[in-house]
Each structure stands twice: as C-alpha cells, then as structure tokens.
Amino acid sequence: MQQTGKTNLRAVAHLAGVSEMTVTRALANHKYVSAATREKVLAAAKELDYRPNLLARGLRSGATKSVGILANGNRQISREVSTKLMRQGFASYVIECAFNPQAIANAFREFNERRVDAVIAGFFDLAPFRDNQPLYEKQKNLIVTYNTPIQLPFKADSFFYDDSEAYRKIFRSILKKGCKHLYYIGRPEYPSTHTWLKIAAEFGIDSKKYFINASPAPEDESYQKYASLIRTLLRQAPEQPDAIFTHEDIPAARIAKTIQEEGFSIPDDIQVVAYTNTVWCELFTPSLTTVGYDISTCADRIFSLVMNRIEHPDSPERHEQYQSSAFFRESTGAE
C-alpha cells in the first residue's frame, strides 16, 4: 500500500536519523544530499514501504516524476521505455487509444491533469495529427514516435522509423524468385502502407491494383476480416498472389494460417511478409519474415530523448531517425 503524509515522512526521518527536510531532499535526488545520507534515507523508506505522493510533490515543485505514454505503437517498446523510467524513479501512465482521435484527446487531458513531466506519443495513423493538433501544441515536453519521417507541424522532439530500405531488400528478394503478383492488405492511412505503396511503385508494381483495403481495423484480435479477405483473394482473384504483405505481425499470422487452410504452401506457393518484428514472429509456423526494428535500441533512444527533454526543457528540439531492418525467415524462404 502506498503511504503518504506527514506522519510517514516523520517516521522515515526518525528511522534514518535525519530531518524531514533531508528526507524530502534525498527522495528528490537533491544535489546537496550526500550519497551516504541518500542511501540511509532510501533504506528507511524501503523498510517502511514509504513512497511519496508524486502528484502532491508536483503541485509544490512543478515536477511529478511521471511520464505519460500514448501507446498506439509497439507495446514492447512502450514497456521497455516504462521500465527504464521506473529505474530512474519515474511513474508511467500508459494509455492505449486504438487510433481513436477522441480517445487520444482524452488521454492528453488525463496527462495534463496528472501534471506529467513529459509525454511520449506513439502514432501509426495520420489522422490524430490533424484532429488533435491544438492539444499537441499545448503539451510541454512532447516526444513523438512515428513510422515514417515527416515534418511535424508543432513543437516536439521526434523519433522516426524509416522502413524504405528494409522494404526494398524484401522486394528484391521476392522478385528475384520470379514472383510477380505482390499484394498488400492493410489500412490506407497507416504510414507502413504509404511506404509499401511507394516502394512497390519504384519496382514497377501497380500498387493500386494489388492493394486491398482492410479498413476499418478489426475489433477482435483474431483478425477474422483478414481471413475472409484472403479467402476471397485466393478463390476469386484473376491473378493469384505470389506474396502478401500486411501492416502488423498478428494479422500476418492470421493470413498465413488462412493460406494454409486453403491448401497452399508457404513459401512455395505464396510468401508472407509481416511488419513490426515482435517476439512472436519467430514462434509462428512458419516463422515470419518482417520489416521491423530492434526493440531495445529504439527504447534506449526514446528514453534518452525523454530524459534530455525533462532535464533540459529549453534545449533545441531533437529529431532522430532509425533505419528499420528486414528480418528474413521461413515465410519467404529464409535467406
């Protein structure tokens, strides 16, 4: 149970043999508290299971040692960043909004009420930039993560994933095997969809002809809509697919399962390419080739942006770009 209040602070001070002011300063990592004293205070606080009320502290000092995380992107990255923040004494408020602009607006209002020190906003969809821009402009210490390099229309640090070269590598590999009919199933507003359409055009593929719109996104995690689209494609398309791309790992697994249920072999008849490279990609049968990124590296860089912005709020904006990788596995014939 979280303990707060004057009595508990006094108890920590008594156990540590210091003043209440010293306890307050030690828990705030004040530079005038020695390492030895800080260790004594932390040990006493741990023994008494004492944790300060971060919101009350924020009302006094303007800092709450907390960060809001809008997790519309990769959940693994959000978890790793949250863990790194926790190790630095920060609380994380993680909200998933499923790309809903109203839910995103509500999340930003919640972060504002909690007086968080910074907000990490992960986006896959273009719409929230348009619908909620006034909220972003008002948010202090905002860090945006996004799946394609763009020019932000508001002040924020940013971390962008560039998928172009990874897609090119997979296109070359698939086309080299004689494949001609490369389909994409996904939502048109996803940045990964935009990148696929761009790269397909580079290789002379009629992207409009081979793009299948999966909007709206399915509510259930079994992605039955994707299964239905694949069955229709396999049974009715005048040009049978040689390869199928999609925007996420789980729907890719659903697609692969449906292809096999329809009597086709992967990768001999049809190759499948996923997106994100979550830990599940290697566990599916077949294992999934994917465009993705190293989770730990991305989490480290996003965490660095957050801490820099909190510690140096007036420093120039930082914009970092990460080159995604192509991970070849069984679903395309591992290279």
N, C-alpha and C positions, 0 to 999 in steps of 0.2 A: 504493500500500500504506500502511495506517495505521501510523505509527511512534509507539511509546510507550517509556517507560522513562527511567532517569536519564541514560544516555549521550546520548540525543537531546535531552533538556531542556538538558543542558550545552552541546550543540552550538548550540542556538538562542541561549542566553545568550552564548556566545563570539562568534557572528556579529553579534548585536545590540549587543555591548559593554556588557552589563548583568549583574547577578547572576541566579542561578537563581530566587531568590525573586521578583525583579522580573518574570521571565518568567511565573512562576505567577500573580502578581497581575494582570499585563497580560492574560493569556488569560482570567482570571476577571472581567475588566472592573472591577477594584478601583478605588474612588474616589480612592485616593491615588497612582495612576499617572497621570502627565501624558499628554495627548493625543499629544504628540510621541514620548514613550517607547513608548506603546502602538503607534503606527504603526510604529516601528522593530522592535518585537518581532513584530508581525503580518507584516511584510515578511520577516523572517528565518524565521519559521515557515513561511510560504508557499514560500520558496526551498528549504527543506529538506523540504518536504511533511510537516511535523510537525503531528499532531493529537493532543491529549491524550486519554488514556483516560478517557472520561466516567464509566464505572462506578467506576473506581478513585477518581476525584475525589469521587464521590458518597459512597463509603464513608468518606472523610475529612471532607467538609464537610456531607453530608446533602443536597446538590443535585447532580443529574447532568446538568443542561441537556438534559433529554429529556422528551418528552410521548408518552403512549400515545393512539392514536386507534382507537376501535372503529367501523369504517366500515360500519355496516349501512344507512346512508342514502345520500345523494347523493355519488357518488365524486368529482365535480368539486369540491364544497365541501371534501371531505377533502383533495384535492390542493392546493387553494389555501391552506387553513389550514396544511398541512405546509410549503408553500413560504414562507409568511410566517414560520413558526417557524424555518426554516432560515436565513433572512436575519438573524434575531436570535441565531444561534449555537446553536439547539436541534436535537437529533436527534429524528426522529419514528419511532415504531414503529406501523405501520398494520396492523391485523388485520381481515379481513372474516369474519364469523361466520354469514352467511346465516340470521339469526334463530334459530339453534340455541342453546337455553339452556345446554347443556353446553359448547359451543364458546365462548360468551360467558364462562362461568365460568373456563374455561381461559385465555382472553385476559386477564382481570383478574389471575389468578395470575401470568401471564407479566409483566404490567406491574409487579406488586408485586415480583417477583424482580429486575427491572431497576431498581427504585427510581426510577421516573419521577417527575418533579416534579408532573405533573397528568395527568388522563385526560379525554379528550373521548369521550363515549359517545353515538353516534347510534342512535336506535331508530325503527322504524316499527311494531313489533309490541308489543302489550300484555303478552304472556306473560313476557318477561325481567324485567319489574318485579316480578312475583310470585315467579318461580323463583329469582332471584339477589339478592334484597333484602339479605341479610346481607353480601354482598360489597360492595355499593354503600355500605352504612353504614360499612364499614371503610376505604373508599378515601379518601385525602386528596386535596383539590383536584379534586373531581369536577365536570365540566361536562356536563350532559345536553342533547342536542338532540332534539326530538320534534315530531311532526307534528300536534299538537293541544294546546291549553292544558289542562294538568291540574295537580293539586296533588301534588307529589312527596312520597312517604311517608318520605323520608330527606333528609339534608342535602346540598345540591348547588346550584351555580349552574345556570341553565337558559336555553335559547333555544328558544322555541316558535314554530312556524309556524301561523298561523290562516288556514285556507282557506275559511272560511264565505262571506265576501262575494264572493270570486272565483267560487265555485260558483254563487252567486245570480245574478251577471251572466251567466254562461253559460246557466243555466236560463232566464232571462228572454229571452235572445236566441233560444234554440231554440224555446221555447214560442210566442214571437211569430210564428214562421214557420208555426204551425199543427201542430207536432209534438205527439203525444200519448203515444207509447209510448217512454219513455226507459229503457233498460236499463243495468245496471251489472254488469260481470264483474270479480270480484276475490275477495280473501280477507276473511272477516268480521272478523278480528282487526286488520286494518290501520286506523290512525286515519283515513286518507283515505276508507276505506269508511264508517266511522262518520259522517264529515262529510257524505258524499253522501246517506246514508240520512236524516240529519236535515234536510238542505235539500230533498230530494225530498218529505218529509212536509210541509214548510212550503208547498210548491206543490200539495199535494193529490194527489200521486202515490203509488200503492200500492207502496211501496218493497219490500215482501216479494214482491210479485208479479213485479217487474221486476229483482230481484237474482238473479244467477247465481253460485253459489259455485264458485270456481276452486281451492279447496284440494285437495290440498296444492300448494304452489308448484312449478312445473315445474323439473326439474333442468337441462334443456337450455335454452340461450339463444335457441333458435328459437321457443319458446313454442308448440309444436305442439298442446298441450292446448287453448290458446285458439282455435286454428284449428278444432279439432274441435267445440268448444262453439259457435262461430259458425255452422258449417255446420248443426249440429243446430237451432240457433235459427232460421236463415233458412229451413230446409226444413220444420220441424215446428211452430213456434210459431203459436198461433191468432191472435196479434196481431203482425204484422211490425214490427220495430223501426224507429223513425224516427231514433233516436240511440243510440249505445252509448258509455258511459264505461268507463274502466278505471283501474288504480292506478299505471301507470307508462308511460313513453314507448315502450319496446321492444315490450311486448305490444300497445300501441295500434297500432303499425306492423304487427304481425302480424295484428291484427284487420282493419285497413284493407285489407291485401293479400288476405285471405281474402274479404272482402266483394266486392272487385273480381273475384276469381277466380270467384265465384258469379254474376257478371253484373250486379251492382248498381253504381250510380254514387254517388260521394261528391263533394259533399254532397247531390246532388239527391234520391237515394233514401234514403240513410242518412248521418247525420252522426256523426263520431267525435271523442271528447274524451279527451286523454291527461292524464298527471299528472307533474310534476317540471320540465318545460321545460329539458331538456338541449339541448346544441347540435345534436343530431340532429333535433330537431323541425322545423327549417326545411329540412332536407335530404331528408326523406322525400317521397314523391309519393303523395298530396297532402301538403303541409306540415300539421303537426298543431296544432290548437287545444289548449291545455293550461292547466291550473291549475299555477302554478309560482312561482318566485322568482328574484330577481336573484342569481346565484351570488356575484359579487364583494362585494356589500353584506352578504350573510349571512356570508361568510368573514371579512370585516373585523370584524363584530360578535362572532363566535365567538372570533376571535383576541384581541380586546380583553378578553373575559371570562377567557380563559386567562391572559393576561399579568397582569391585575389579581389573579387568584387566586394566582398564583405569587409576585408581588411583595408582595402584601398578604394573606397566608394567614388572618389573623384578622379581616378586614373582613367586614361583613354580606353575606349572600347576595344575589346579583343575579339577577333574573328578567326576561328581556327577551322581547318578543313581536313577531313580524314578520307583517305582513299580506301574504299571498300575492296574486298578480295573476292576472287572466285574460288570456291571450295568444291573440287570435283569428287564425286562419289558414285555409287553404283547406278543411280537413276539416269546417268548419261554415259555410263561406262567409264569408271574411274580412270583418270589419266596418270 
